[in-house]
Amino acid sequence: MNPYENEEENKQTIVRKVEIWLDNGKKKQTFISGLVYPMEELKEHLKFLKKKVAGNGSIKENEENKNENNEIEYIIQLQGSHVEIVQEYFKSKGITDISIRG
């Protein structure tokens, strides 16, 4: 019996208030925060969103905002302005607590 098997089963998807915002530096970028998913699930979301927006993206750690269980919150970063597409995608996944800033 592998002692780490139960650890994987206990990981749950935690969604806090999802925030979507744009960075208007030299080029626009869309950021999504508030997601505490297992890395495999985050990669699947990123893969779908990259195909949907026909652009590139990445996953960054946001160590400033650890939740109650000291789990690291991740930020999905997409190239371009895709706030509406991202908002509709997460609404279709059942996440209703979405805020847009910026």
N, CA, C and O atoms as a Tinker XYZ file with bonds, in Angstrom:
   408  protein
     1  N      0.838000   -1.182000    0.000000    73     2
     2  CA     0.000000    0.000000    0.000000    64     1     3
     3  C      0.881000    1.243000    0.000000    63     2     4     5
     4  O      1.820000    1.349000    0.790000    81     3
     5  N      0.584000    2.153000   -0.862000    73     3     6
     6  CA     1.344000    3.388000   -0.979000    64     5     7
     7  C      0.833000    4.403000    0.053000    63     6     8     9
     8  O     -0.359000    4.708000    0.055000    81     7
     9  N      1.685000    4.929000    0.920000    73     7    10
    10  CA     1.207000    5.859000    1.951000    64     9    11
    11  C      0.748000    7.198000    1.388000    63    10    12    13
    12  O      0.090000    7.966000    2.090000    81    11
    13  N      1.081000    7.493000    0.134000    73    11    14
    14  CA     0.713000    8.784000   -0.449000    64    13    15
    15  C     -0.600000    8.738000   -1.231000    63    14    16    17
    16  O     -1.083000    9.779000   -1.677000    81    15
    17  N     -1.184000    7.552000   -1.404000    73    15    18
    18  CA    -2.423000    7.428000   -2.155000    64    17    19
    19  C     -3.560000    8.193000   -1.501000    63    18    20    21
    20  O     -4.295000    8.901000   -2.190000    81    19
    21  N     -3.723000    8.070000   -0.196000    73    19    22
    22  CA    -4.812000    8.752000    0.492000    64    21    23
    23  C     -4.643000   10.261000    0.441000    63    22    24    25
    24  O     -5.628000   11.000000    0.458000    81    23
    25  N     -3.412000   10.716000    0.380000    73    23    26
    26  CA    -3.158000   12.152000    0.318000    64    25    27
    27  C     -3.737000   12.739000   -0.972000    63    26    28    29
    28  O     -4.300000   13.833000   -0.960000    81    27
    29  N     -3.598000   12.015000   -2.077000    73    27    30
    30  CA    -4.147000   12.480000   -3.351000    64    29    31
    31  C     -5.671000   12.494000   -3.317000    63    30    32    33
    32  O     -6.292000   13.400000   -3.873000    81    31
    33  N     -6.278000   11.506000   -2.675000    73    31    34
    34  CA    -7.731000   11.421000   -2.626000    64    33    35
    35  C     -8.328000   12.530000   -1.779000    63    34    36    37
    36  O     -9.454000   12.957000   -2.033000    81    35
    37  N     -7.591000   13.008000   -0.771000    73    35    38
    38  CA    -8.110000   14.027000    0.126000    64    37    39
    39  C     -8.051000   15.430000   -0.457000    63    38    40    41
    40  O     -8.674000   16.344000    0.084000    81    39
    41  N     -7.318000   15.623000   -1.546000    73    39    42
    42  CA    -7.247000   16.956000   -2.142000    64    41    43
    43  C     -8.587000   17.281000   -2.774000    63    42    44    45
    44  O     -9.113000   16.520000   -3.587000    81    43
    45  N     -9.119000   18.410000   -2.391000    73    43    46
    46  CA   -10.397000   18.832000   -2.925000    64    45    47
    47  C    -10.208000   20.121000   -3.694000    63    46    48    49
    48  O     -9.253000   20.867000   -3.476000    81    47
    49  N    -11.137000   20.364000   -4.596000    73    47    50
    50  CA   -11.124000   21.609000   -5.326000    64    49    51
    51  C    -11.741000   22.682000   -4.456000    63    50    52    53
    52  O    -12.883000   22.554000   -4.014000    81    51
    53  N    -10.993000   23.733000   -4.211000    73    51    54
    54  CA   -11.464000   24.839000   -3.405000    64    53    55
    55  C    -11.525000   26.065000   -4.297000    63    54    56    57
    56  O    -10.536000   26.426000   -4.934000    81    55
    57  N    -12.662000   26.691000   -4.341000    73    55    58
    58  CA   -12.800000   27.898000   -5.136000    64    57    59
    59  C    -13.248000   29.015000   -4.222000    63    58    60    61
    60  O    -14.324000   28.964000   -3.626000    81    59
    61  N    -12.413000   30.012000   -4.124000    73    59    62
    62  CA   -12.818000   31.205000   -3.409000    64    61    63
    63  C    -13.345000   32.172000   -4.448000    63    62    64    65
    64  O    -13.660000   31.778000   -5.571000    81    63
    65  N    -13.440000   33.406000   -4.083000    73    63    66
    66  CA   -13.913000   34.415000   -5.021000    64    65    67
    67  C    -12.911000   34.522000   -6.169000    63    66    68    69
    68  O    -11.754000   34.881000   -5.954000    81    67
    69  N    -13.348000   34.215000   -7.369000    73    67    70
    70  CA   -12.485000   34.267000   -8.535000    64    69    71
    71  C    -12.423000   35.702000   -9.031000    63    70    72    73
    72  O    -13.457000   36.338000   -9.235000    81    71
    73  N    -11.222000   36.210000   -9.225000    73    71    74
    74  CA   -11.028000   37.559000   -9.724000    64    73    75
    75  C    -10.373000   37.491000  -11.092000    63    74    76    77
    76  O     -9.443000   36.715000  -11.310000    81    75
    77  N    -10.864000   38.307000  -12.007000    73    75    78
    78  CA   -10.316000   38.401000  -13.352000    64    77    79
    79  C     -9.923000   39.854000  -13.558000    63    78    80    81
    80  O    -10.721000   40.752000  -13.292000    81    79
    81  N     -8.709000   40.099000  -14.026000    73    79    82
    82  CA    -8.307000   41.477000  -14.270000    64    81    83
    83  C     -7.305000   41.542000  -15.414000    63    82    84    85
    84  O     -6.702000   40.539000  -15.797000    81    83
    85  N     -7.147000   42.745000  -15.947000    73    83    86
    86  CA    -6.231000   43.002000  -17.052000    64    85    87
    87  C     -5.043000   43.807000  -16.568000    63    86    88    89
    88  O     -5.172000   44.647000  -15.676000    81    87
    89  N     -3.894000   43.552000  -17.152000    73    87    90
    90  CA    -2.713000   44.370000  -16.926000    64    89    91
    91  C     -2.446000   45.094000  -18.233000    63    90    92    93
    92  O     -2.163000   44.464000  -19.252000    81    91
    93  N     -2.534000   46.413000  -18.205000    73    91    94
    94  CA    -2.367000   47.203000  -19.410000    64    93    95
    95  C     -0.955000   47.769000  -19.495000    63    94    96    97
    96  O     -0.770000   48.982000  -19.590000    81    95
    97  N      0.020000   46.902000  -19.460000    73    95    98
    98  CA     1.400000   47.331000  -19.640000    64    97    99
    99  C      1.659000   47.511000  -21.128000    63    98   100   101
   100  O      0.841000   48.082000  -21.849000    81    99
   101  N      2.780000   47.028000  -21.565000    73    99   102
   102  CA     3.120000   47.116000  -22.983000    64   101   103
   103  C      2.132000   46.300000  -23.821000    63   102   104   105
   104  O      1.703000   46.728000  -24.893000    81   103
   105  N      1.788000   45.142000  -23.321000    73   103   106
   106  CA     0.783000   44.296000  -23.983000    64   105   107
   107  C     -0.235000   43.877000  -22.931000    63   106   108   109
   108  O      0.101000   43.732000  -21.755000    81   107
   109  N     -1.464000   43.686000  -23.350000    73   107   110
   110  CA    -2.511000   43.294000  -22.401000    64   109   111
   111  C     -2.371000   41.829000  -22.024000    63   110   112   113
   112  O     -2.032000   40.978000  -22.846000    81   111
   113  N     -2.644000   41.567000  -20.750000    73   111   114
   114  CA    -2.649000   40.210000  -20.232000    64   113   115
   115  C     -3.848000   40.046000  -19.320000    63   114   116   117
   116  O     -4.217000   40.971000  -18.597000    81   115
   117  N     -4.452000   38.878000  -19.354000    73   115   118
   118  CA    -5.595000   38.558000  -18.502000    64   117   119
   119  C     -5.111000   37.645000  -17.383000    63   118   120   121
   120  O     -4.430000   36.651000  -17.633000    81   119
   121  N     -5.468000   37.989000  -16.142000    73   119   122
   122  CA    -5.083000   37.201000  -14.977000    64   121   123
   123  C     -6.332000   36.666000  -14.289000    63   122   124   125
   124  O     -7.348000   37.357000  -14.213000    81   123
   125  N     -6.255000   35.435000  -13.789000    73   123   126
   126  CA    -7.355000   34.804000  -13.066000    64   125   127
   127  C     -6.799000   34.304000  -11.739000    63   126   128   129
   128  O     -5.870000   33.497000  -11.723000    81   127
   129  N     -7.359000   34.773000  -10.627000    73   127   130
   130  CA    -6.892000   34.312000   -9.316000    64   129   131
   131  C     -8.069000   33.801000   -8.507000    63   130   132   133
   132  O     -9.225000   33.987000   -8.888000    81   131
   133  N     -7.770000   33.159000   -7.393000    73   131   134
   134  CA    -8.799000   32.629000   -6.510000    64   133   135
   135  C     -9.041000   31.151000   -6.704000    63   134   136   137
   136  O     -9.978000   30.600000   -6.128000    81   135
   137  N     -8.220000   30.499000   -7.499000    73   135   138
   138  CA    -8.386000   29.079000   -7.771000    64   137   139
   139  C     -7.385000   28.273000   -6.955000    63   138   140   141
   140  O     -6.186000   28.551000   -6.996000    81   139
   141  N     -7.858000   27.288000   -6.222000    73   139   142
   142  CA    -6.982000   26.362000   -5.502000    64   141   143
   143  C     -7.366000   24.965000   -5.993000    63   142   144   145
   144  O     -8.121000   24.240000   -5.345000    81   143
   145  N     -6.831000   24.622000   -7.137000    73   143   146
   146  CA    -7.075000   23.327000   -7.759000    64   145   147
   147  C     -5.809000   22.493000   -7.689000    63   146   148   149
   148  O     -4.722000   23.046000   -7.520000    81   147
   149  N     -5.922000   21.183000   -7.814000    73   147   150
   150  CA    -4.714000   20.377000   -8.036000    64   149   151
   151  C     -4.079000   20.805000   -9.371000    63   150   152   153
   152  O     -4.784000   21.224000  -10.289000    81   151
   153  N     -2.775000   20.699000   -9.470000    73   151   154
   154  CA    -2.054000   21.187000  -10.646000    64   153   155
   155  C     -2.549000   20.545000  -11.939000    63   154   156   157
   156  O     -2.608000   21.220000  -12.966000    81   155
   157  N     -2.905000   19.268000  -11.918000    73   155   158
   158  CA    -3.382000   18.601000  -13.128000    64   157   159
   159  C     -4.659000   19.252000  -13.653000    63   158   160   161
   160  O     -4.831000   19.431000  -14.858000    81   159
   161  N     -5.543000   19.599000  -12.735000    73   159   162
   162  CA    -6.806000   20.227000  -13.118000    64   161   163
   163  C     -6.582000   21.646000  -13.635000    63   162   164   165
   164  O     -7.235000   22.076000  -14.586000    81   163
   165  N     -5.664000   22.365000  -13.011000    73   163   166
   166  CA    -5.323000   23.708000  -13.492000    64   165   167
   167  C     -4.767000   23.655000  -14.905000    63   166   168   169
   168  O     -5.087000   24.502000  -15.739000    81   167
   169  N     -3.935000   22.657000  -15.170000    73   167   170
   170  CA    -3.361000   22.521000  -16.510000    64   169   171
   171  C     -4.445000   22.247000  -17.550000    63   170   172   173
   172  O     -4.360000   22.728000  -18.680000    81   171
   173  N     -5.458000   21.479000  -17.171000    73   171   174
   174  CA    -6.559000   21.217000  -18.097000    64   173   175
   175  C     -7.349000   22.497000  -18.396000    63   174   176   177
   176  O     -7.712000   22.752000  -19.545000    81   175
   177  N     -7.613000   23.306000  -17.351000    73   175   178
   178  CA    -8.302000   24.580000  -17.561000    64   177   179
   179  C     -7.474000   25.480000  -18.470000    63   178   180   181
   180  O     -8.006000   26.087000  -19.399000    81   179
   181  N     -6.176000   25.565000  -18.204000    73   179   182
   182  CA    -5.297000   26.415000  -19.004000    64   181   183
   183  C     -5.247000   25.936000  -20.447000    63   182   184   185
   184  O     -5.285000   26.748000  -21.372000    81   183
   185  N     -5.163000   24.644000  -20.643000    73   183   186
   186  CA    -5.112000   24.081000  -21.998000    64   185   187
   187  C     -6.368000   24.461000  -22.783000    63   186   188   189
   188  O     -6.282000   24.864000  -23.944000    81   187
   189  N     -7.537000   24.332000  -22.145000    73   187   190
   190  CA    -8.779000   24.683000  -22.821000    64   189   191
   191  C     -8.833000   26.175000  -23.137000    63   190   192   193
   192  O     -9.194000   26.568000  -24.246000    81   191
   193  N     -8.470000   27.007000  -22.152000    73   191   194
   194  CA    -8.526000   28.454000  -22.352000    64   193   195
   195  C     -7.554000   28.909000  -23.433000    63   194   196   197
   196  O     -7.878000   29.813000  -24.204000    81   195
   197  N     -6.381000   28.311000  -23.508000    73   195   198
   198  CA    -5.416000   28.679000  -24.540000    64   197   199
   199  C     -5.963000   28.365000  -25.928000    63   198   200   201
   200  O     -5.769000   29.137000  -26.867000    81   199
   201  N     -6.645000   27.231000  -26.055000    73   199   202
   202  CA    -7.259000   26.894000  -27.343000    64   201   203
   203  C     -8.394000   27.850000  -27.677000    63   202   204   205
   204  O     -8.543000   28.280000  -28.821000    81   203
   205  N     -9.192000   28.178000  -26.665000    73   203   206
   206  CA   -10.360000   29.042000  -26.862000    64   205   207
   207  C     -9.956000   30.441000  -27.318000    63   206   208   209
   208  O    -10.593000   31.015000  -28.201000    81   207
   209  N     -8.889000   30.995000  -26.713000    73   207   210
   210  CA    -8.483000   32.365000  -27.043000    64   209   211
   211  C     -7.412000   32.403000  -28.123000    63   210   212   213
   212  O     -7.007000   33.484000  -28.551000    81   211
   213  N     -6.952000   31.251000  -28.566000    73   211   214
   214  CA    -5.906000   31.153000  -29.587000    64   213   215
   215  C     -4.694000   31.975000  -29.188000    63   214   216   217
   216  O     -4.177000   32.774000  -29.970000    81   215
   217  N     -4.250000   31.763000  -27.953000    73   215   218
   218  CA    -3.092000   32.488000  -27.450000    64   217   219
   219  C     -2.293000   31.617000  -26.510000    63   218   220   221
   220  O     -2.521000   30.412000  -26.400000    81   219
   221  N     -1.361000   32.243000  -25.840000    73   219   222
   222  CA    -0.506000   31.519000  -24.916000    64   221   223
   223  C     -0.878000   31.872000  -23.482000    63   222   224   225
   224  O     -1.587000   32.850000  -23.245000    81   223
   225  N     -0.408000   31.090000  -22.537000    73   223   226
   226  CA    -0.688000   31.359000  -21.131000    64   225   227
   227  C      0.209000   30.538000  -20.241000    63   226   228   229
   228  O      0.954000   29.674000  -20.704000    81   227
   229  N      0.128000   30.821000  -18.946000    73   227   230
   230  CA     0.947000   30.088000  -17.979000    64   229   231
   231  C      0.261000   30.088000  -16.622000    63   230   232   233
   232  O     -0.738000   30.775000  -16.409000    81   231
   233  N      0.824000   29.300000  -15.709000    73   231   234
   234  CA     0.325000   29.212000  -14.342000    64   233   235
   235  C      1.428000   29.712000  -13.422000    63   234   236   237
   236  O      2.570000   29.259000  -13.505000    81   235
   237  N      1.081000   30.646000  -12.548000    73   235   238
   238  CA     2.039000   31.229000  -11.605000    64   237   239
   239  C      1.557000   30.964000  -10.182000    63   238   240   241
   240  O      0.355000   30.864000   -9.935000    81   239
   241  N      2.503000   30.851000   -9.244000    73   239   242
   242  CA     2.153000   30.713000   -7.832000    64   241   243
   243  C      1.959000   32.093000   -7.235000    63   242   244   245
   244  O      2.719000   33.017000   -7.523000    81   243
   245  N      0.932000   32.229000   -6.399000    73   243   246
   246  CA     0.686000   33.474000   -5.681000    64   245   247
   247  C      0.839000   33.162000   -4.196000    63   246   248   249
   248  O     -0.144000   32.899000   -3.504000    81   247
   249  N      2.067000   33.194000   -3.718000    73   247   250
   250  CA     2.343000   32.796000   -2.342000    64   249   251
   251  C      1.839000   33.799000   -1.319000    63   250   252   253
   252  O      1.737000   33.466000   -0.139000    81   251
   253  N      1.520000   35.023000   -1.739000    73   251   254
   254  CA     1.003000   36.030000   -0.809000    64   253   255
   255  C     -0.359000   35.649000   -0.261000    63   254   256   257
   256  O     -0.665000   35.938000    0.895000    81   255
   257  N     -1.168000   35.012000   -1.066000    73   255   258
   258  CA    -2.547000   34.701000   -0.684000    64   257   259
   259  C     -2.718000   33.217000   -0.414000    63   258   260   261
   260  O     -3.367000   32.514000   -1.189000    81   259
   261  N     -2.143000   32.739000    0.675000    73   259   262
   262  CA    -2.370000   31.342000    1.064000    64   261   263
   263  C     -3.702000   31.267000    1.795000    63   262   264   265
   264  O     -4.076000   32.180000    2.532000    81   263
   265  N     -4.413000   30.163000    1.580000    73   263   266
   266  CA    -5.699000   30.005000    2.259000    64   265   267
   267  C     -5.502000   29.446000    3.664000    63   266   268   269
   268  O     -4.371000   29.334000    4.137000    81   267
   269  N     -6.589000   29.099000    4.327000    73   267   270
   270  CA    -6.556000   28.658000    5.715000    64   269   271
   271  C     -5.700000   27.401000    5.901000    63   270   272   273
   272  O     -5.093000   27.225000    6.957000    81   271
   273  N     -5.643000   26.535000    4.900000    73   271   274
   274  CA    -4.900000   25.284000    4.997000    64   273   275
   275  C     -3.469000   25.423000    4.493000    63   274   276   277
   276  O     -2.793000   24.417000    4.274000    81   275
   277  N     -2.996000   26.657000    4.304000    73   275   278
   278  CA    -1.664000   26.956000    3.788000    64   277   279
   279  C     -1.423000   26.368000    2.404000    63   278   280   281
   280  O     -0.285000   26.060000    2.051000    81   279
   281  N     -2.485000   26.209000    1.618000    73   279   282
   282  CA    -2.329000   25.775000    0.242000    64   281   283
   283  C     -2.019000   26.994000   -0.607000    63   282   284   285
   284  O     -2.527000   28.087000   -0.355000    81   283
   285  N     -1.195000   26.798000   -1.598000    73   283   286
   286  CA    -0.791000   27.906000   -2.451000    64   285   287
   287  C     -1.872000   28.162000   -3.487000    63   286   288   289
   288  O     -2.375000   27.234000   -4.121000    81   287
   289  N     -2.218000   29.413000   -3.649000    73   287   290
   290  CA    -3.175000   29.827000   -4.665000    64   289   291
   291  C     -2.401000   30.068000   -5.957000    63   290   292   293
   292  O     -1.286000   30.589000   -5.937000    81   291
   293  N     -2.990000   29.693000   -7.054000    73   291   294
   294  CA    -2.339000   29.865000   -8.344000    64   293   295
   295  C     -3.045000   30.944000   -9.146000    63   294   296   297
   296  O     -4.236000   31.197000   -8.964000    81   295
   297  N     -2.298000   31.568000  -10.027000    73   295   298
   298  CA    -2.833000   32.576000  -10.934000    64   297   299
   299  C     -2.630000   32.064000  -12.349000    63   298   300   301
   300  O     -1.524000   31.674000  -12.724000    81   299
   301  N     -3.698000   32.066000  -13.132000    73   299   302
   302  CA    -3.593000   31.734000  -14.544000    64   301   303
   303  C     -3.403000   33.038000  -15.297000    63   302   304   305
   304  O     -4.141000   34.001000  -15.088000    81   303
   305  N     -2.422000   33.062000  -16.163000    73   303   306
   306  CA    -2.103000   34.255000  -16.944000    64   305   307
   307  C     -2.278000   33.924000  -18.419000    63   306   308   309
   308  O     -1.712000   32.950000  -18.916000    81   307
   309  N     -3.069000   34.745000  -19.122000    73   307   310
   310  CA    -3.289000   34.569000  -20.559000    64   309   311
   311  C     -2.839000   35.819000  -21.294000    63   310   312   313
   312  O     -3.005000   36.932000  -20.794000    81   311
   313  N     -2.278000   35.644000  -22.464000    73   311   314
   314  CA    -1.895000   36.794000  -23.272000    64   313   315
   315  C     -3.129000   37.354000  -23.960000    63   314   316   317
   316  O     -3.909000   36.608000  -24.553000    81   315
   317  N     -3.305000   38.670000  -23.881000    73   315   318
   318  CA    -4.421000   39.333000  -24.544000    64   317   319
   319  C     -5.550000   39.663000  -23.585000    63   318   320   321
   320  O     -5.511000   39.304000  -22.409000    81   319
   321  N     -6.551000   40.350000  -24.104000    73   319   322
   322  CA    -7.720000   40.761000  -23.330000    64   321   323
   323  C     -8.851000   39.771000  -23.553000    63   322   324   325
   324  O     -9.503000   39.798000  -24.598000    81   323
   325  N     -9.091000   38.899000  -22.586000    73   323   326
   326  CA   -10.072000   37.822000  -22.746000    64   325   327
   327  C    -10.985000   37.699000  -21.535000    63   326   328   329
   328  O    -11.352000   36.588000  -21.152000    81   327
   329  N    -11.351000   38.799000  -20.937000    73   327   330
   330  CA   -12.138000   38.781000  -19.703000    64   329   331
   331  C    -13.490000   38.098000  -19.917000    63   330   332   333
   332  O    -13.893000   37.261000  -19.110000    81   331
   333  N    -14.184000   38.444000  -20.984000    73   331   334
   334  CA   -15.524000   37.891000  -21.221000    64   333   335
   335  C    -15.474000   36.389000  -21.460000    63   334   336   337
   336  O    -16.319000   35.651000  -20.955000    81   335
   337  N    -14.497000   35.937000  -22.222000    73   335   338
   338  CA   -14.372000   34.512000  -22.523000    64   337   339
   339  C    -14.086000   33.718000  -21.249000    63   338   340   341
   340  O    -14.677000   32.662000  -21.019000    81   339
   341  N    -13.179000   34.233000  -20.429000    73   339   342
   342  CA   -12.825000   33.556000  -19.185000    64   341   343
   343  C    -14.008000   33.528000  -18.229000    63   342   344   345
   344  O    -14.263000   32.514000  -17.579000    81   343
   345  N    -14.727000   34.636000  -18.142000    73   343   346
   346  CA   -15.891000   34.707000  -17.261000    64   345   347
   347  C    -16.944000   33.684000  -17.684000    63   346   348   349
   348  O    -17.487000   32.982000  -16.832000    81   347
   349  N    -17.238000   33.586000  -18.954000    73   347   350
   350  CA   -18.229000   32.620000  -19.441000    64   349   351
   351  C    -17.765000   31.182000  -19.202000    63   350   352   353
   352  O    -18.571000   30.313000  -18.873000    81   351
   353  N    -16.475000   30.938000  -19.367000    73   351   354
   354  CA   -15.942000   29.586000  -19.147000    64   353   355
   355  C    -16.147000   29.145000  -17.703000    63   354   356   357
   356  O    -16.626000   28.038000  -17.459000    81   355
   357  N    -15.793000   29.993000  -16.746000    73   355   358
   358  CA   -15.921000   29.596000  -15.349000    64   357   359
   359  C    -17.385000   29.571000  -14.908000    63   358   360   361
   360  O    -17.733000   28.801000  -14.012000    81   359
   361  N    -18.242000   30.382000  -15.504000    73   359   362
   362  CA   -19.670000   30.270000  -15.214000    64   361   363
   363  C    -20.203000   28.923000  -15.683000    63   362   364   365
   364  O    -21.041000   28.318000  -15.015000    81   363
   365  N    -19.721000   28.453000  -16.828000    73   363   366
   366  CA   -20.167000   27.154000  -17.334000    64   365   367
   367  C    -19.678000   26.012000  -16.446000    63   366   368   369
   368  O    -20.265000   24.930000  -16.450000    81   367
   369  N    -18.607000   26.246000  -15.683000    73   367   370
   370  CA   -18.095000   25.241000  -14.742000    64   369   371
   371  C    -18.774000   25.305000  -13.394000    63   370   372   373
   372  O    -18.436000   24.534000  -12.495000    81   371
   373  N    -19.739000   26.221000  -13.234000    73   371   374
   374  CA   -20.503000   26.294000  -11.997000    64   373   375
   375  C    -19.967000   27.266000  -10.967000    63   374   376   377
   376  O    -20.452000   27.279000   -9.836000    81   375
   377  N    -18.993000   28.072000  -11.314000    73   375   378
   378  CA   -18.447000   29.056000  -10.394000    64   377   379
   379  C    -19.218000   30.342000  -10.583000    63   378   380   381
   380  O    -19.200000   30.935000  -11.661000    81   379
   381  N    -19.901000   30.776000   -9.523000    73   379   382
   382  CA   -20.755000   31.966000   -9.636000    64   381   383
   383  C    -20.156000   33.190000   -8.976000    63   382   384   385
   384  O    -20.556000   34.310000   -9.292000    81   383
   385  N    -19.214000   33.013000   -8.075000    73   383   386
   386  CA   -18.626000   34.144000   -7.351000    64   385   387
   387  C    -17.429000   34.684000   -8.124000    63   386   388   389
   388  O    -16.281000   34.431000   -7.756000    81   387
   389  N    -17.698000   35.424000   -9.190000    73   387   390
   390  CA   -16.658000   35.961000  -10.063000    64   389   391
   391  C    -16.714000   37.469000  -10.025000    63   390   392   393
   392  O    -17.779000   38.062000  -10.198000    81   391
   393  N    -15.565000   38.095000   -9.799000    73   391   394
   394  CA   -15.504000   39.549000   -9.856000    64   393   395
   395  C    -14.482000   39.971000  -10.900000    63   394   396   397
   396  O    -13.464000   39.308000  -11.099000    81   395
   397  N    -14.768000   41.074000  -11.556000    73   395   398
   398  CA   -13.876000   41.613000  -12.580000    64   397   399
   399  C    -13.389000   42.956000  -12.078000    63   398   400   401
   400  O    -14.181000   43.814000  -11.688000    81   399
   401  N    -12.090000   43.126000  -12.090000    73   399   402
   402  CA   -11.550000   44.414000  -11.658000    64   401   403
   403  C    -10.602000   44.944000  -12.716000    63   402   404   405
   404  O    -10.036000   44.186000  -13.504000    81   403
   405  N    -10.442000   46.229000  -12.720000    73   403   406
   406  CA    -9.520000   46.866000  -13.647000    64   405   407
   407  C    -10.090000   47.203000  -14.969000    63   406   408
   408  O     -9.389000   47.745000  -15.823000    81   407
